Structure formats: C-alpha cells, structure tokens
Amino acid sequence: MLQSEATGLLLDGTRRVCGVHTAFGEEWRARAVVLATGTFLAATLHFGLQQIPGGRAGDAAASRLSECLRDELGLEMGRLKTGTPVRVLGKTIDFSAMTPQPPDAKGRQFSFGPRDADTPFFGQLALEQRPCYLTHSTEQTAEIVRANLKRSAMYSGVIKGVGARYCPSFEDKVVRFTEHPRHHIFVEPEGDCTDEYYLNGMSTSMPIDVQWQMVRSLPGCERAFISRYAYAIEYDFVFPSQIDTALSVRRYPSLFLAGQLNGTSGYEEAAGQGLVAGVNAARFAGNCGEPLRLRRDQAYLGVMIDDLVTKDIVEPYRLFTSRAEYRLELRQDNADRRLTRIGYEAGLAGREALDQVEKLEHDLEDARRLLATIRLDGHGVMELLARPDFHYAEHRELPVFPPRVLEQLCVEARYAGYIAQQREHAKTMLDLDAWKLPRDFNYDLPGISVEARQKLAKRQPESLGQAARIDGVTPAEIAILQVHAHRNNS
Ligand SMILES: Cc1cc2nc3c(=O)[nH]c(=O)nc-3n(C[C@H](O)[C@H](O)[C@H](O)COP(=O)(O)OP(=O)(O)OC[C@H]3O[C@@H](n4cnc5c(N)ncnc54)[C@H](O)[C@@H]3O)c2cc1C
C-alpha cells in the first residue's frame, strides 16, 4: 500500500510498467503494480452548483495519475458518476415515528471453518446487530425538490458522467416516478462506534440548504441534525475491455487494475477484484505460473470479471444475481465446496480447509449411497427430501447425519431438476468456453464483419464463449472462429 499519492507509472525501456512515481518525487520500483484508485481519479464533488475537487468528502482527488494512464499509457478512459446520502445524528432522530426493521435472527456465512461454528457473524467477531428503521419521503419533500431542481447538479447539466440507473438520486425519483407520492427511506446505523445514521434512498446532489429542508420533511427527522452532507461525485475510470480475466492490462501485463477504477461500483465488487488482482500480481511478480482465473459457473467473481471484459460499460457496473446464468449453483451454502480447491491451488486456502471440504464430499457420497438403500412408505428418501413438507429429523428410523451434510442433501434433492435444466440451457456456452483463442489472434477473416473484427481485436477474448458474449458478434462469426480455436479438455 502506498502512503503518498501515486502521480504516475514508471515504464522501462521496453515500455513495461515497473513501478510508480509519488507526489514526493520518489520512485517505487516493483515487478507488478496494482491500481485500485476508487473514485479518486480526476474526481469532482458536487453539492448543488458548487463543485469541489476531491476523491471523497475530505480527501484530495488524484489528477496526475489519471493523465498518466490516458496520455502516457494510452489507455481509453471514461467518466462515471455516483453519489451518497446525508448522514444524521441518531440522538436527533425520533425513531418512534419510524418502523423498526430488525436484523435477521440468524446470520449466514460464506465460511464454514471450525472456529466460525459458534459465532453468528463475521468469523470470530460476534457483533451486536442493531435495527434499521423505515421512514418515507412526503409530498413536502417532493415539493422542495421540484422547487429547487435547477440548483441540483444532476438537473442543471453540470454533471456529465453517467450514474447507475438502479441507484437513482432522490431528485431523479421525484422527476421520473411522478406516480409515486412517497419513497422509502431506510435509516441505517453507520457502525458500532458511531451515532451516525445513513439515510438510504436519499442520495442527492442538491445544495446543502435544500438538503436541510429535505431531511426535516421526513417523519421522525423534523429535528434531525445533518453530520455529513450528501453529494454526487464524478471520476475517471479505465474501460475494462482493456484488461483480461486475470485483471492485468493486456498491453501492460505487469499492471493490474481493480475496483471502481474498472467501472464497477460497490464494496463486494471492489473487494472481489482486489483479491483477484492481488493474487495475480503476486503470482506475476513471483513468476508462479498461470494466473487465477475464475469461470462464470464457478463464482460470481467469475461472472463479474467476464462481464467487465466482454460487455460495454455504459454506467457503473453492479453485480446482480440475475447476471449469472448458473445462479442455482452459485449459492452461499456451497461456497466452500465450489472454491476451496481453487483457493488451495492458488495458495489462498490451507491444507486443513481443503481436508475439511474433502471430508464433507466423502460424507455426502456415503450418505447418498446409504439413503439409496432405504425406502420410506414406498418412496426413496432423496425423493422425499425434495418435498418441502418432509421433515427428515422427525423420522427417527432414518440415519443421523451432521447438520451440514443433511442441509446439502436437502438442497441437492430440491434443486436437482432445476439445476439439470439450467445446465442443459447453458451447455452450448460451457462448451464454447472450452475452446481457447490464441492471444493476438488476427481477426481479419472472411465472413467476420468490420464491427466484429474491431470489437474482437480490441477485447482479445480468451475463449469462443467470451467472444460470443461480446455485443455485436454473431453465431455465424463464432462458427468461423471455431475453425481457428483449439479445444481445451481440462
Ligand atoms: C460517497 C460514496 C458512497 C458509497 N456508498 C456505497 C454503499 O453504500 N454500498 C456499496 O456497496 N458501495 C458504496 N460506494 C461504492 C464503494 O465505496 C466503492 O465502489 C468501493 O469502495 C470502491 O473500492 P475501491 O477499492 O475501488 O476504491 P476505494 O475504496 O475508494 O479506495 C481507493 C483508495 O485509493 C487511494 N488512492 C486513490 N488515488 C490514489 C493515488 N493516486 N495514490 C495513492 N492512493 C490513491 C484512496 O486514498 C483510497 O484509499 C460508495 C462510494 C462513494 C464514493
């Protein structure tokens, strides 16, 4: 991690990225560099018509690095926009005027390690869960917005960057959804060590005097004190069509990009990419062989990275379950079964974790075999497990299994038919993913349109499947490419 602002990248005689320049005039040399600059590149904060350079409220923007990426490295850059709502102090909120939203009684985890078994959340940290509260905007809130629309950064034409369609600002909701007289506002505690609350649903780029009026028009917030103002932020990003599925820039293989810099938005999206970029940068620097690449049928992370390298980014990318064609298999309850071996081979998971998953697989295999020999009232047990009204534990005559084994058997029994159907639908795509395309392939082939040639040459897909997911590449062109691809049966 660099403590000072990185102002540029160092290139050696062969134009390989080999380090960074800092604002102090230092040169930090490295075999691989990971950039994860978030919303900081050439960023501007908007509070109504007032604009302030900044990467986040209270932090300076990073402008010189953005110029270096565009002008010295020749990367194609774009501009996006995001925003954040106001924070208000809890002691000034009247929660009795709001509807409590209690936390889940039982949390679920992605990790099944032995030390996590007795703790409800976040591995070993058993955090006390606090409720959120629901309030709503009023006709008065909408009126305040309408009366001040020309002073909003969004509606005065000051903002040029594109925001996420699915996270509209509050003024967007008032303008676009006129049929709704009110909108939900979730009042969420910011953390365990603060009294600040986040007004989820009230992102805005209105001037601060309007923000006070808006907040005080909400039931329960009539006397609320704003501790931090809402704002919109515009920033530069790198079009991710220039990176590959290892998250390295294709023209600069020692340079890895992650997070909001690649056009995504969101904590999970950034954390996932940070993991892949970090692992692959370390492998690259240590000359440790093939990078970690996750497939669409293995992890949401695989879905996101594949989307980033094949799809056009026209707004900040967020990862939804609906983006995954294998979503019945990409479940929270089987995260360790899907990914521990991959993590072990990449040096991320220990032998103990792998042994534990392998033991689970053996236990499951034994359980399936045993259950196949038992019939209950003329039915197979797996068939009964698929029924929602069948409660295994109530049948004392059946063998006892550890809870995790029984849970996995139930899920398998209930979803087997749907998963088989999903696999069948996705079979063509899976098959195409096994056909690898050579790097720097020449797409100037008869039968490939100019549009497809340009897009394929720019994105350099790693497989036929990836080529097929690029907008504008037709099935007929995929058939032509198949002649030149080679099948990887591993
Ligand atoms: C105001 C706001 C509210 C948000 N709210 C939510 C939310 O509620 N839920 C959600 O899922 N997501 C939210 N997001 C999005 C989420 O915060 C980001 O998508 C995510 O944090 C991006 O992670 P990142 O690692 O790419 O960058 P960041 O977390 O922004 O980290 C970038 C880091 O790089 C450093 N940096 C930048 N430039 C340089 C440089 N030149 N040299 C050295 N260091 C540099 C910065 O100091 C910073 O520490 C919000 C974003 C913003 C701006």
The ligand as an SDF file (V2000), in Angstrom:
LIG
                    3D

 53 58  0  0  0  0  0  0  0  0999 V2000
  -19.7710    8.5410   -1.4000 C   0  0  0  0  0  0  0  0  0  0  0  0
  -19.8420    7.0820   -1.7230 C   0  0  0  0  0  0  0  0  0  0  0  0
  -20.7820    6.2440   -1.0920 C   0  0  0  0  0  0  0  0  0  0  0  0
  -20.8170    4.8760   -1.3700 C   0  0  0  0  0  0  0  0  0  0  0  0
  -21.7290    4.0270   -0.7560 N   0  0  0  0  0  0  0  0  0  0  0  0
  -21.7210    2.7050   -1.0150 C   0  0  0  0  0  0  0  0  0  0  0  0
  -22.6130    1.7970   -0.3700 C   0  0  0  0  0  0  0  0  0  0  0  0
  -23.4270    2.1770    0.4370 O   0  0  0  0  0  0  0  0  0  0  0  0
  -22.5580    0.4650   -0.6940 N   0  0  0  0  0  0  0  0  0  0  0  0
  -21.6600   -0.0070   -1.5820 C   0  0  0  0  0  0  0  0  0  0  0  0
  -21.6310   -1.2310   -1.8330 O   0  0  0  0  0  0  0  0  0  0  0  0
  -20.8010    0.8290   -2.1940 N   0  0  0  0  0  0  0  0  0  0  0  0
  -20.8250    2.1640   -1.9300 C   0  0  0  0  0  0  0  0  0  0  0  0
  -19.9650    3.0130   -2.5680 N   0  0  0  0  0  0  0  0  0  0  0  0
  -19.0670    2.4510   -3.5340 C   0  0  0  0  0  0  0  0  0  0  0  0
  -17.8880    1.8270   -2.8350 C   0  0  0  0  0  0  0  0  0  0  0  0
  -17.4560    2.6240   -1.7640 O   0  0  0  0  0  0  0  0  0  0  0  0
  -16.7960    1.7200   -3.8360 C   0  0  0  0  0  0  0  0  0  0  0  0
  -17.2770    1.1090   -5.0160 O   0  0  0  0  0  0  0  0  0  0  0  0
  -15.6530    0.8970   -3.3250 C   0  0  0  0  0  0  0  0  0  0  0  0
  -15.2250    1.3370   -2.0490 O   0  0  0  0  0  0  0  0  0  0  0  0
  -14.5320    1.0290   -4.2990 C   0  0  0  0  0  0  0  0  0  0  0  0
  -13.4370    0.3640   -3.7800 O   0  0  0  0  0  0  0  0  0  0  0  0
  -12.0300    0.6440   -4.4050 P   0  0  0  0  0  0  0  0  0  0  0  0
  -11.0900   -0.2550   -3.6920 O   0  0  0  0  0  0  0  0  0  0  0  0
  -12.1280    0.5770   -5.8760 O   0  0  0  0  0  0  0  0  0  0  0  0
  -11.7230    2.1680   -4.0390 O   0  0  0  0  0  0  0  0  0  0  0  0
  -11.7890    2.9670   -2.6660 P   0  0  0  0  0  0  0  0  0  0  0  0
  -12.4160    2.1750   -1.5940 O   0  0  0  0  0  0  0  0  0  0  0  0
  -12.3610    4.3020   -2.9920 O   0  0  0  0  0  0  0  0  0  0  0  0
  -10.2580    3.1120   -2.3280 O   0  0  0  0  0  0  0  0  0  0  0  0
   -9.4020    3.8520   -3.1720 C   0  0  0  0  0  0  0  0  0  0  0  0
   -8.1410    4.1360   -2.3790 C   0  0  0  0  0  0  0  0  0  0  0  0
   -7.1310    4.5370   -3.2660 O   0  0  0  0  0  0  0  0  0  0  0  0
   -6.4540    5.6490   -2.7010 C   0  0  0  0  0  0  0  0  0  0  0  0
   -5.9220    6.4190   -3.8280 N   0  0  0  0  0  0  0  0  0  0  0  0
   -6.5970    6.9740   -4.8550 C   0  0  0  0  0  0  0  0  0  0  0  0
   -5.7580    7.5390   -5.7240 N   0  0  0  0  0  0  0  0  0  0  0  0
   -4.5140    7.3520   -5.2350 C   0  0  0  0  0  0  0  0  0  0  0  0
   -3.2050    7.7030   -5.6880 C   0  0  0  0  0  0  0  0  0  0  0  0
   -3.0300    8.3810   -6.8220 N   0  0  0  0  0  0  0  0  0  0  0  0
   -2.1410    7.3380   -4.9330 N   0  0  0  0  0  0  0  0  0  0  0  0
   -2.2950    6.6290   -3.7750 C   0  0  0  0  0  0  0  0  0  0  0  0
   -3.5150    6.2600   -3.3070 N   0  0  0  0  0  0  0  0  0  0  0  0
   -4.5920    6.6260   -4.0280 C   0  0  0  0  0  0  0  0  0  0  0  0
   -7.5260    6.3970   -1.9190 C   0  0  0  0  0  0  0  0  0  0  0  0
   -6.9400    7.1840   -0.9230 O   0  0  0  0  0  0  0  0  0  0  0  0
   -8.3350    5.2490   -1.3580 C   0  0  0  0  0  0  0  0  0  0  0  0
   -7.8340    4.8160   -0.1270 O   0  0  0  0  0  0  0  0  0  0  0  0
  -19.9170    4.3690   -2.3040 C   0  0  0  0  0  0  0  0  0  0  0  0
  -18.9770    5.2210   -2.9200 C   0  0  0  0  0  0  0  0  0  0  0  0
  -18.9580    6.5710   -2.6410 C   0  0  0  0  0  0  0  0  0  0  0  0
  -17.9490    7.4680   -3.3150 C   0  0  0  0  0  0  0  0  0  0  0  0
  1  2  1  0
  2  3  1  0
  2 52  2  0
  3  4  2  0
  4  5  1  0
  4 50  1  0
  5  6  2  0
  6  7  1  0
  6 13  1  0
  7  8  2  0
  7  9  1  0
  9 10  1  0
 10 11  2  0
 10 12  1  0
 12 13  2  0
 13 14  1  0
 14 15  1  0
 14 50  1  0
 15 16  1  0
 16 17  1  0
 16 18  1  0
 18 19  1  0
 18 20  1  0
 20 21  1  0
 20 22  1  0
 22 23  1  0
 23 24  1  0
 24 25  2  0
 24 26  1  0
 24 27  1  0
 27 28  1  0
 28 29  2  0
 28 30  1  0
 28 31  1  0
 31 32  1  0
 32 33  1  0
 33 34  1  0
 33 48  1  0
 34 35  1  0
 35 36  1  0
 35 46  1  0
 36 37  1  0
 36 45  1  0
 37 38  2  0
 38 39  1  0
 39 40  1  0
 39 45  2  0
 40 41  1  0
 40 42  2  0
 42 43  1  0
 43 44  2  0
 44 45  1  0
 46 47  1  0
 46 48  1  0
 48 49  1  0
 50 51  2  0
 51 52  1  0
 52 53  1  0
M  END
$$$$
